[in-house]
């Protein structure tokens, strides 16, 4: 992999991680376009580790919120009293459990789905999640009204994102809106959920990186891809939150449907 390819993959990751159109699916497409393998362990490791660039983007964008949440969570351990920020932090941690548990058991089978046929199919599934979120969600509730039951259900919805080409953003937005969260509130919770969940996947990828032959040759491309993903990811978060103030998810659903059908017909 050269630095141009690493930069392009980082840009794709940063743009599509937070827009509900599937970063994994678009990385598979980008790899096929660039003539890079998409189904081996090195591809999985690279894609997961540049995802940490978008994790850094979340930390930077929500730094004030995250600092307040972390401070209050730690304080709640000492005082046994729960503030709104602490409560939100505990709900975020609770929401990550379903995907972590399921992901641990099926992680070795995920590479099986990293081809164009599954990409096309799961992009259409992604579109259906977005349509269902718009149709079924009442879009009335705020994060201050979220309960432990809501957090678990959103976490269960995130399991869809273990499938390549199903967006983590789309699946968690689907879960949040099925619990009747407002679009922007559902998006905010989805972004906060990424803070504990992304490093978990990154740890697994780092363990695999150490066992890869020629791992040293991946380090510079990884650094370049990571940086590109972080910069573009920060911009994508801001754009999506502004967009959701007045718009629906239907354009993203249409895009994923058209792209998924095109992939199935043209591959």
C-alpha positions as CSV (number, residue, x, y, z in Angstrom):
1,X,0.0,0.0,0.0
2,X,1.4,3.4,-1.0
3,X,0.8,6.7,0.8
4,X,-1.8,7.9,-1.8
5,X,-3.8,4.8,-1.2
6,X,-3.5,5.2,2.6
7,X,-4.6,8.8,2.4
8,X,-7.6,8.0,0.2
9,X,-8.7,5.2,2.5
10,X,-8.4,7.5,5.5
11,X,-10.6,10.1,3.8
12,X,-13.2,7.5,3.0
13,X,-13.1,6.3,6.6
14,X,-13.4,9.8,8.0
15,X,-16.3,10.8,5.7
16,X,-18.3,7.6,6.0
17,X,-17.9,6.7,9.7
18,X,-20.4,9.2,10.9
19,X,-22.6,9.7,7.8
20,X,-25.0,6.7,8.0
21,X,-23.8,5.2,4.8
22,X,-21.3,2.6,6.1
23,X,-17.5,3.1,6.4
24,X,-16.8,-0.6,6.1
25,X,-18.8,-0.9,2.9
26,X,-17.1,2.1,1.3
27,X,-13.7,0.9,2.4
28,X,-14.3,-2.4,0.6
29,X,-15.4,-0.5,-2.5
30,X,-12.3,1.8,-2.3
31,X,-10.0,-1.2,-1.9
32,X,-11.5,-2.9,-4.9
33,X,-11.1,0.4,-6.9
34,X,-7.5,0.7,-5.8
35,X,-6.7,-2.9,-6.5
36,X,-6.0,-3.6,-2.8
37,X,-7.1,-6.9,-1.0
38,X,-10.2,-6.5,1.1
39,X,-10.6,-10.0,2.6
40,X,-7.3,-10.7,4.3
41,X,-6.2,-10.0,7.9
42,X,-3.9,-7.0,7.0
43,X,-6.9,-5.2,5.4
44,X,-9.0,-5.8,8.5
45,X,-6.2,-4.5,10.8
46,X,-5.5,-1.4,8.7
47,X,-9.2,-0.5,8.4
48,X,-9.9,-0.9,12.1
49,X,-6.8,1.1,13.1
50,X,-7.5,4.1,10.9
51,X,-10.9,4.0,12.4
52,X,-9.2,5.2,15.6
53,X,-8.6,8.4,13.7
54,X,-12.3,9.0,13.6
55,X,-12.4,8.1,17.3
56,X,-9.9,10.9,17.9
57,X,-12.3,13.2,15.9
58,X,-15.1,12.4,18.3
59,X,-12.9,13.1,21.3
60,X,-11.9,16.4,19.9
61,X,-15.4,17.5,18.8
62,X,-17.2,16.5,22.1
63,X,-14.2,17.2,24.3
64,X,-16.2,19.5,26.7
65,X,-19.1,17.0,27.0
66,X,-16.8,14.1,27.4
67,X,-14.7,15.8,30.1
68,X,-17.9,16.7,32.0
69,X,-19.3,13.2,31.7
70,X,-16.0,11.5,32.7
71,X,-15.6,13.8,35.7
72,X,-19.2,13.2,36.9
73,X,-18.9,9.4,36.4
74,X,-15.8,9.3,38.5
75,X,-17.5,11.5,41.1
76,X,-20.5,9.2,41.2
77,X,-18.3,6.3,42.1
78,X,-17.1,8.2,45.2
79,X,-20.3,9.9,46.3
80,X,-22.9,7.3,45.1
81,X,-24.8,10.3,43.7
82,X,-25.7,10.5,40.0
83,X,-25.8,13.7,38.1
84,X,-27.3,14.0,34.6
85,X,-23.9,13.8,33.0
86,X,-22.9,10.8,35.1
87,X,-26.2,9.1,34.3
88,X,-25.6,9.7,30.6
89,X,-22.1,8.2,30.9
90,X,-23.3,5.1,32.6
91,X,-26.0,4.6,29.9
92,X,-23.3,4.9,27.2
93,X,-21.2,2.2,28.9
94,X,-24.3,0.0,29.2
95,X,-25.2,0.5,25.6
96,X,-21.8,-0.9,24.4
97,X,-22.2,-4.3,26.1
98,X,-24.4,-6.1,23.5
99,X,-22.1,-5.4,20.5
100,X,-19.0,-6.1,22.5
101,X,-20.3,-9.5,23.7
102,X,-21.6,-10.6,20.3
103,X,-18.6,-9.2,18.5
104,X,-16.2,-11.2,20.6
105,X,-17.8,-14.4,19.6
106,X,-18.1,-13.7,15.9
107,X,-15.0,-11.6,15.2
108,X,-13.2,-14.4,13.4
109,X,-16.0,-14.9,10.9
110,X,-16.4,-11.2,9.9
111,X,-13.7,-11.4,7.1
112,X,-16.0,-13.8,5.3
113,X,-18.4,-11.0,4.4
114,X,-15.7,-8.6,3.0
115,X,-16.6,-9.0,-0.6
116,X,-18.7,-7.0,-3.1
117,X,-21.8,-9.2,-3.0
118,X,-22.2,-8.9,0.7
119,X,-21.4,-5.2,0.5
120,X,-24.3,-4.6,-1.9
121,X,-26.7,-6.7,0.2
122,X,-25.8,-5.0,3.5
123,X,-25.9,-1.5,2.0
124,X,-29.6,-2.2,1.2
125,X,-30.1,-3.5,4.8
126,X,-28.5,-0.2,6.0
127,X,-31.0,1.8,3.9
128,X,-33.9,-0.2,5.4
129,X,-32.7,0.7,8.9
130,X,-32.7,4.4,8.0
131,X,-36.2,4.2,6.5
132,X,-37.5,2.3,9.5
133,X,-36.0,4.9,11.8
134,X,-37.9,7.6,10.0
135,X,-41.2,5.7,9.8
136,X,-41.3,4.3,13.3
137,X,-39.6,6.9,15.4
138,X,-41.7,9.7,17.0
139,X,-38.7,12.0,17.3
140,X,-39.9,13.5,20.6
141,X,-37.6,12.5,23.4
142,X,-34.3,14.1,24.7
143,X,-31.3,12.4,26.1
144,X,-32.3,13.5,29.6
145,X,-35.3,11.1,29.3
146,X,-33.2,8.1,28.3
147,X,-33.5,5.0,30.5
148,X,-31.4,1.9,31.0
149,X,-33.9,-0.1,28.9
150,X,-33.4,2.4,26.1
151,X,-29.6,2.1,26.3
152,X,-29.8,-1.7,26.1
153,X,-32.1,-1.6,23.0
154,X,-29.8,0.9,21.3
155,X,-26.9,-1.4,22.1
156,X,-28.7,-4.3,20.6
157,X,-29.4,-2.3,17.4
158,X,-25.6,-1.6,17.2
159,X,-25.1,-5.4,16.6
160,X,-26.2,-4.8,13.0
161,X,-23.0,-2.8,12.6
162,X,-20.9,-5.9,13.1
163,X,-21.9,-6.8,9.5
164,X,-19.7,-5.1,6.9
165,X,-21.5,-2.4,5.0
166,X,-24.0,-1.8,7.8
167,X,-23.1,1.6,9.3
168,X,-22.6,1.8,13.0
169,X,-24.0,5.3,12.8
170,X,-27.1,4.1,11.0
171,X,-27.7,1.1,13.3
172,X,-27.4,3.2,16.5
173,X,-29.5,6.0,15.0
174,X,-32.1,3.3,14.2
175,X,-32.0,2.1,17.8
176,X,-32.2,5.6,19.2
177,X,-35.1,6.7,17.0
178,X,-37.0,3.5,17.7
179,X,-36.9,4.6,21.3
180,X,-38.4,7.9,20.0
181,X,-35.3,10.1,20.4
182,X,-35.1,13.3,18.3
183,X,-32.7,12.9,15.3
184,X,-30.0,15.1,16.7
185,X,-30.3,13.6,20.2
186,X,-30.1,10.1,18.7
187,X,-27.0,11.2,16.7
188,X,-25.3,12.7,19.8
189,X,-25.8,9.5,21.7
190,X,-24.5,7.5,18.7
191,X,-21.3,9.6,18.7
192,X,-20.9,9.2,22.4
193,X,-21.3,5.4,22.1
194,X,-18.4,5.3,19.7
195,X,-16.0,6.6,22.5
196,X,-15.8,3.3,24.4
197,X,-16.6,0.9,21.5
198,X,-14.0,2.0,19.0
199,X,-10.9,1.4,21.2
200,X,-12.2,-2.1,22.0
201,X,-12.0,-3.0,18.3
202,X,-8.7,-1.2,18.0
203,X,-7.1,-3.4,20.8
204,X,-8.1,-6.6,18.9
205,X,-6.6,-5.1,15.7
206,X,-3.4,-4.1,17.4
207,X,-3.0,-7.6,18.7
208,X,-3.3,-8.9,15.2
209,X,-0.9,-6.3,13.8
210,X,1.8,-7.6,16.0
211,X,1.5,-11.1,14.5
212,X,1.4,-9.9,10.9
213,X,4.3,-10.6,8.6
214,X,5.7,-7.3,7.4
215,X,3.8,-5.3,10.0
216,X,6.6,-2.6,10.0
217,X,5.8,-1.7,6.4
218,X,2.2,-0.8,7.4
219,X,3.2,1.7,10.1
220,X,3.7,4.8,7.8
221,X,0.5,4.1,5.8
222,X,-1.3,3.6,9.0
223,X,-0.1,7.0,10.4
224,X,-1.2,8.7,7.1
225,X,-4.6,7.0,7.0
226,X,-5.2,7.7,10.7
227,X,-4.4,11.4,10.2
228,X,-6.7,11.8,7.2
229,X,-9.5,10.0,9.0
230,X,-9.2,12.2,12.0
231,X,-9.4,15.5,10.0
232,X,-12.2,14.5,7.7
233,X,-14.1,12.8,10.5
234,X,-14.2,16.0,12.6
235,X,-15.6,17.9,9.6
236,X,-18.2,15.1,9.0
237,X,-19.5,15.2,12.6
238,X,-20.2,18.9,12.3
239,X,-21.8,18.6,8.9
240,X,-24.1,15.7,10.0
241,X,-25.3,17.5,13.2
242,X,-26.1,20.6,11.2
243,X,-27.9,18.6,8.5
244,X,-30.0,16.7,11.1
245,X,-31.4,20.0,12.5
246,X,-33.8,20.3,9.5
247,X,-33.4,17.2,7.3
248,X,-34.3,13.5,7.4
249,X,-32.3,10.3,6.7
250,X,-34.1,9.5,3.4
251,X,-31.4,10.9,1.1
252,X,-28.9,8.6,2.8
253,X,-31.3,5.6,2.5
254,X,-31.8,6.4,-1.3
255,X,-28.0,6.6,-1.8
256,X,-27.3,3.3,0.0
257,X,-30.1,1.5,-2.0
258,X,-28.9,2.8,-5.3
259,X,-25.3,2.0,-4.5
260,X,-26.2,-1.5,-3.2
261,X,-28.2,-2.4,-6.3
262,X,-25.5,-1.0,-8.6
263,X,-22.9,-3.2,-6.9
264,X,-25.0,-6.3,-7.2
265,X,-25.8,-5.7,-10.8
266,X,-22.4,-4.5,-12.0
267,X,-19.8,-6.5,-10.1
